[in-house]
Amino acid sequence: MVPTSDGDTSVRESKGCIGILTGGGDVPGLNPAIRALTIRAKQEGYKVIGIRSGWAGLVNMVRDRDADNSEHYQTLDYDIVHRTARSGGTMLFTSRTRPSHLPKGSVPAHLADKFTDDINDVTTEVLQNLEFLGIDTLIPIGGDDTLTYADRLHREGVKVVAIPKTMDNDVAGTDYCIGFSTAVTRTIELAEALTTTAGSHQRFLVLEVFGRYSGYTALLPAMAGAANRCVIPEHPFDIDHLVELLARDRSRNPDRYAVVLVSEGATMLGSQMSFESEERDQYGHRKLGGIGDRVAEALKTRSSEYADGRSINVVSQRLGYMVRCGHPDALDSIVPMAFGNLAFDLIESGIAGRLVSVRNGVYDSVPIDVVTGRRKTVDVHRYYNEERLRPKYKTFVRHPLFIMTSDV
């Protein structure tokens, strides 16, 4: 039966089965990608299964047709994905589960007797679960952590076509990752809103933004005029120099405020990253946070040296989840649609082991192992003025939409 233009997908699912999952942090744009891929696949005669809670769904499910696995996977259709098409977050839920490094306390009860080490590799179970579900091709949507394990499965023989997602825009091999545009848009909006308070009280405004190893989420909003200065993980900064620059910016502003965007992974010269606690997730990451407050305190205590002996107060705000919640912007509605269709095109062509991508404004794909080859970071020499602690504003000719590329 041929599907109608209004979304009727009552075709025979004879071509195979596609699995989709989302891992890591949520971002706006995940649901449009799930929707695009599901509708296209259903129209072409595929069954689509949504794996719930990232890799956890493939770890925790029970291989028994009579078991209740509704928390771990679900069959997707037009009605299900259409309801969430323009919403933020992920309808499939997410987690930071890492099947190759699963702590004993996270091993599900039905596997407890089989995996008893402090840290366990349960990949054999994941492979058997994929076979149990009849999944022919797996579509993981995520960042470096999620996609690194996806590459592991590809090397184990699973057909994988990956979609890049991260607000930090730090997945190698692609100029764009789902969620980045909305993060930049929200950062600009929130910075603009908070300047009304900073200006009213003639203060410095310090905004801490996401960016563990890559400074794109600070650099692009600063380039768009959201801040006077920005500090990024790729370049340890001299705090006294930053204070001096911001004091000068403030004195030149008729509204008497100045703004700095601080990547969460940025460091002062001679110091290390700032963390909220010692606890690590399954990928070995400690939760970052606090560098913005450290910068704010330094600005307050040292500003008198550059402001005629008068200490300047500070408004300090961690933007955090405010830039990753809510609906996607226009780009994070359009790009996920294209990525979902790109992934399906690869499946139809019998191609696997790829990461869909955007390179210099053109949609394409690259080998999935690019995510394990190197970390995507800002080319400081090309894009960042180390003396002025701000982006470079030249050589835009032939650059892509978001200026800074992955250069792979």
C-alpha positions in Angstrom: 0.0 0.0 0.0 1.4 3.4 -0.9 1.5 6.0 1.9 -0.6 9.1 1.3 0.7 12.7 1.5 -1.0 13.3 4.8 1.2 10.8 6.6 -0.6 7.5 6.3 2.2 4.9 6.7 0.2 1.7 6.6 2.7 0.0 4.4 4.0 -3.5 4.8 7.2 -3.3 6.9 9.2 -5.6 4.6 12.4 -3.8 4.1 13.8 -4.2 7.6 14.0 -2.6 11.1 15.7 0.6 12.1 16.5 1.5 15.7 16.9 5.0 17.0 18.2 6.2 20.3 19.3 9.5 21.9 22.2 9.7 24.4 23.9 12.2 26.6 22.4 15.7 27.3 19.1 16.8 25.8 19.1 19.6 23.2 16.3 21.1 21.1 16.2 19.4 17.7 16.2 15.8 18.8 12.5 15.2 18.2 12.5 16.7 14.7 15.3 14.3 13.8 13.4 11.3 15.2 10.3 12.5 13.4 12.0 12.9 10.0 13.7 9.6 10.1 10.6 7.7 11.3 8.2 9.1 8.8 10.6 8.6 5.9 11.4 5.0 7.0 7.7 4.1 7.5 6.7 5.5 4.1 9.4 3.3 2.5 8.4 0.1 4.3 10.6 -0.1 7.4 9.7 -0.9 11.0 11.1 1.7 13.4 11.9 1.0 17.1 12.8 3.8 19.5 15.3 2.7 22.2 14.4 4.6 25.4 16.9 6.2 27.7 19.9 6.0 25.4 22.2 3.0 25.7 20.4 2.1 29.0 17.5 0.8 27.0 19.7 -1.8 25.3 21.3 -2.7 28.6 18.2 -3.0 30.8 15.7 -4.8 28.5 14.8 -8.4 29.0 15.0 -10.8 26.1 11.6 -12.3 26.7 8.5 -11.7 24.5 6.3 -11.8 27.5 8.4 -9.3 29.6 7.3 -5.7 30.0 9.9 -3.7 28.1 7.8 -0.6 27.6 10.4 1.4 29.6 13.2 0.3 27.3 11.8 0.5 23.8 8.7 1.2 21.7 7.6 0.9 18.1 7.4 4.3 16.5 4.8 5.5 14.0 3.5 8.7 12.5 1.1 9.5 15.3 3.7 9.1 18.0 6.5 11.2 16.4 4.1 13.9 15.0 2.9 14.9 18.4 6.4 15.9 19.5 7.7 17.3 16.2 8.3 20.8 17.4 9.0 20.2 21.1 12.3 20.3 22.8 14.1 17.5 24.7 13.8 14.0 23.5 10.7 11.9 23.4 12.9 8.8 23.7 14.5 10.0 26.9 18.2 9.9 27.4 21.0 8.8 29.8 24.7 8.8 30.1 24.9 5.0 30.4 28.1 3.5 28.9 27.6 -0.2 28.3 31.4 -0.8 28.0 32.0 0.7 31.5 28.9 -0.2 33.5 29.3 0.2 37.3 28.2 -2.9 39.3 25.4 -0.8 40.9 23.9 -0.1 37.4 23.8 -3.7 36.2 20.1 -4.7 35.9 18.8 -7.4 38.3 18.4 -10.0 35.6 22.2 -9.7 34.7 23.5 -9.3 38.3 24.8 -12.9 38.5 26.6 -12.6 35.2 28.4 -9.2 35.7 29.9 -8.9 39.1 33.0 -6.7 38.6 33.1 -3.1 39.9 33.1 -2.0 36.2 31.6 -4.3 33.5 31.5 -4.4 29.7 28.0 -5.6 28.8 28.4 -5.2 25.1 27.6 -8.8 24.5 24.2 -8.2 26.0 23.7 -5.1 23.8 24.5 -7.1 20.7 22.1 -9.9 21.6 19.4 -7.4 22.4 19.8 -5.7 19.0 19.4 -9.1 17.4 16.4 -9.9 19.6 14.7 -6.7 18.5 15.5 -7.5 14.9 17.2 -4.2 14.3 19.1 -4.1 11.0 20.5 -0.6 11.3 21.0 1.5 14.5 20.8 5.3 14.4 22.4 6.8 17.6 22.0 10.5 18.0 24.5 12.0 20.4 27.8 13.7 21.1 31.3 12.3 21.4 30.5 9.9 24.3 27.4 8.4 22.7 29.0 8.1 19.3 32.3 6.7 20.6 30.3 3.7 21.8 28.4 3.6 18.5 31.7 3.3 16.8 32.5 0.3 19.1 29.3 -1.4 17.9 30.1 -0.7 14.3 33.5 -2.4 14.8 31.5 -5.3 16.4 29.6 -5.7 13.1 26.5 -3.6 13.8 25.3 -1.4 11.0 25.4 2.1 12.4 24.6 5.5 10.9 25.1 8.3 13.4 23.7 11.8 13.8 25.7 14.4 15.7 24.1 16.3 18.6 25.6 18.6 21.1 25.2 22.2 22.2 28.9 22.6 22.3 29.2 21.9 18.6 32.3 19.8 19.3 31.8 16.6 17.4 34.6 16.2 14.9 33.8 15.7 11.2 30.9 18.2 11.0 30.6 21.9 11.1 27.2 21.6 12.8 25.6 19.5 15.6 22.0 19.5 16.5 21.3 21.9 19.4 24.0 24.4 18.7 22.0 27.1 17.0 19.4 27.2 19.7 22.1 27.4 22.3 23.7 30.4 20.6 20.3 32.0 20.1 19.3 31.6 23.7 22.7 32.8 24.9 22.3 36.0 22.9 18.8 36.5 24.1 19.6 35.9 27.8 22.7 38.1 27.6 20.7 40.9 26.2 18.0 40.5 28.8 20.5 40.5 31.7 22.2 43.6 30.5 19.2 45.6 31.7 20.1 44.7 35.2 23.8 45.1 34.8 23.3 48.5 33.2 20.8 49.6 35.9 23.4 48.9 38.6 26.5 49.8 36.5 28.0 46.4 37.0 30.0 43.8 35.2 28.0 40.9 33.8 29.5 37.4 33.9 27.7 34.6 32.1 28.9 31.0 32.4 28.0 28.9 29.3 28.4 25.3 28.3 31.7 24.2 26.7 33.9 21.6 28.4 36.7 21.5 25.9 35.5 23.7 23.1 34.6 27.4 23.2 32.1 27.7 20.4 29.2 28.5 22.6 31.0 31.5 24.1 32.8 32.6 20.9 29.8 32.7 18.5 27.5 34.7 20.8 30.4 37.1 21.5 30.9 37.5 17.7 27.2 38.3 17.4 27.6 41.1 20.0 26.3 39.4 23.1 29.5 40.2 25.1 32.6 42.4 25.1 34.9 39.6 25.9 34.9 35.8 26.1 37.2 33.2 27.7 37.4 29.7 26.2 38.8 26.3 27.2 41.4 26.4 24.4 43.2 29.4 25.8 44.1 29.8 29.6 43.6 33.5 30.4 45.3 36.0 32.7 42.6 37.2 35.1 44.2 40.6 35.6 44.2 41.2 31.9 40.6 40.3 31.7 39.7 42.7 34.6 41.6 45.5 32.8 39.9 44.9 29.5 36.4 44.8 31.1 37.0 47.9 33.2 38.0 49.7 30.0 34.9 48.4 28.2 32.7 49.5 31.1 34.1 53.0 31.2 33.5 53.4 27.4 29.9 52.3 27.6 27.4 55.1 28.3 25.3 52.6 30.3 28.3 51.7 32.4 28.3 47.9 32.1 30.5 45.2 30.4 29.8 41.6 29.6 32.1 38.5 29.5 31.0 35.0 28.4 32.9 32.3 30.3 33.0 28.7 29.0 32.6 26.2 31.8 35.8 24.6 30.8 37.9 27.8 30.7 40.8 28.1 33.1 42.8 30.9 34.6 46.6 30.8 34.0 48.1 28.4 36.5 44.9 26.8 37.6 42.7 23.9 36.6 39.1 23.4 35.5 36.4 24.2 38.1 34.2 21.3 39.2 31.1 21.0 41.3 32.1 17.8 42.9 34.5 14.8 42.7 31.7 12.5 41.3 32.2 11.2 37.8 29.8 9.9 35.2 30.3 6.6 33.4 32.4 8.4 30.7 34.8 9.7 33.4 33.5 13.3 33.4 33.2 15.4 36.5 30.4 17.9 36.4 31.9 21.3 35.6 30.8 24.5 37.2 32.1 27.5 39.2 34.5 29.2 36.9 32.0 32.0 36.3 31.7 32.7 40.0 35.5 32.6 40.3 35.8 35.2 37.5 33.1 37.3 39.1 34.8 37.3 42.5 38.1 38.3 40.9 36.4 41.1 39.0 34.9 42.5 42.1 38.1 42.3 44.2 40.5 43.5 41.6 38.5 46.1 39.7 39.5 48.9 41.9 43.0 48.8 40.4 41.5 49.7 37.0 38.6 51.9 38.1 40.1 54.8 40.0 40.1 52.8 43.3 36.5 52.0 43.2 35.3 48.4 43.4 32.8 47.4 40.8 30.0 44.9 41.7 29.2 42.0 39.5 26.1 40.2 38.2 27.0 36.5 37.8 24.7 34.0 36.1 25.2 30.4 35.0 23.0 30.0 31.9 23.2 26.2 32.0 20.0 24.4 31.3 18.2 27.6 30.2 19.9 27.3 26.8 19.2 23.6 26.3 15.5 23.5 27.3 12.4 24.5 25.3 11.6 24.4 21.6 14.3 24.4 18.9 14.9 27.5 16.8 14.5 27.5 13.0 17.9 25.9 12.2 17.4 23.2 14.9 14.2 22.4 13.2 15.6 22.3 9.6 19.0 20.6 10.1 17.6 17.7 12.1 15.1 17.1 9.4 17.9 17.0 6.8 20.1 14.8 9.1 17.3 12.3 9.5 16.7 12.1 5.8 20.5 11.8 5.2 20.7 8.9 7.6 17.9 7.2 5.8 19.5 7.8 2.4 22.6 5.9 3.6 20.4 3.0 4.9 18.7 2.8 1.5 22.0 2.8 -0.2 23.3 0.0 2.0 26.0 2.2 3.6 26.8 2.0 7.3 29.6 3.2 9.6 29.0 6.8 8.8 28.3 10.1 10.6 26.0 12.5 8.8 27.5 15.9 8.6 27.5 19.5 7.3 30.8 20.6 5.7 31.0 24.2 4.4 27.3 24.5 4.0 26.9 21.1 2.2 25.2 18.0 3.7 27.4 14.9 3.5 28.7 12.1 5.7 32.1 11.0 7.1 33.4 7.8 8.6 32.0 7.3 12.1 35.5 6.7 13.6 36.2 10.4 13.1 34.7 10.9 16.5 37.4 8.8 18.1 40.3 10.3 16.1 40.5 13.7 17.6 38.6 16.3 19.6 37.0 19.2 17.8 38.2 22.5 19.3 38.4 26.1 18.3 41.5 27.0 16.2 42.7 29.8 18.4 45.2 31.1 15.9 42.4 31.5 13.2 39.4 32.6 15.3 40.4 34.0 18.7 42.3 37.2 19.5 44.4 36.1 22.5 45.4 39.6 23.4 41.9 41.1 23.3 40.1 37.9 24.6 37.4 38.1 21.9 36.8 36.6 18.4 38.6 37.7 15.3 36.4 39.7 12.9 38.0 39.2 9.5 38.5 36.6 6.7 34.8 35.7 6.5 35.0 35.1 2.7 34.2 31.4 1.9 33.5 30.6 5.5 30.4 28.5 6.4 27.4 29.9 8.2 28.8 29.5 11.7 32.2 30.7 10.6 34.3 28.1 12.5 34.7 24.7 10.9 35.8 21.3 12.0 38.6 21.2 9.4 38.4 17.5 8.8 
